[in-house]
Amino acid sequence: MFIQPDDRRRLLEAAKLAATRAYCPYSRFPVGAAALSGSGNVHAGCNVENASSGLTICAERNAMAQLVASGESPPRPVAVLVYTPTPTPTAPCGACRQVLHEFNPDCLVVLACDGPDAIETTLDRLLPAAFGPADRDRGRLA
């Protein structure tokens, strides 16, 4: 999968801006993410921590929530860019990978940082043999 340079630039700008708005008093690790929808819109999110760690919302899930809340139908990300202000890229956590898989198992994932390296991969590489909607439906009793 490939995204146009202009779309990649828009994703990076949105993710960087979102990272500046992160609420991360506990980890002090701001993350910004931006999802590119099939219609070309960019939806950004940042991490929002909570004193009860389990209630923390990651940037990637926040960006997906923004895409869904926008009303786009179907809410399908073509690409998601994750930005961390670090020297090397940081991959999404397992929960975020699972949420992204729900909406597009073929999603392109770009990991960006302040260093020179960025990683482009696909969701199926980050989450092989993922559990998805078809698996859930197969388990239903008649």
Stockholm file with secondary structure:
# STOCKHOLM 1.0

chainA/1-142         MFIQPDDRRRLLEAAKLAATRAYCPYSRFPVGAAALSGSGNVHAGCNVENASSGLTICAERNAMAQLVASGESPPRPVAVLVYTPTPTPTAPCGACRQVLHEFNPDCLVVLACDGPDAIETTLDRLLPAAFGPADRDRGRLA
#=GR chainA/1-142 SS CCCCHHHHHHHHHHHHHHHHTCBCTTTCCCCEEEEEETTSCEEEEECBCCSSGGGCBCHHHHHHHHHHHTTCSSCCEEEEEEEESSSSCCCCCHHHHHHHHHHCTTCEEEEEESSSCCEEEEHHHHSTTCCCHHHHHHTCCC
#=GC SS_cons         CCCCHHHHHHHHHHHHHHHHTCBCTTTCCCCEEEEEETTSCEEEEECBCCSSGGGCBCHHHHHHHHHHHTTCSSCCEEEEEEEESSSSCCCCCHHHHHHHHHHCTTCEEEEEESSSCCEEEEHHHHSTTCCCHHHHHHTCCC
//
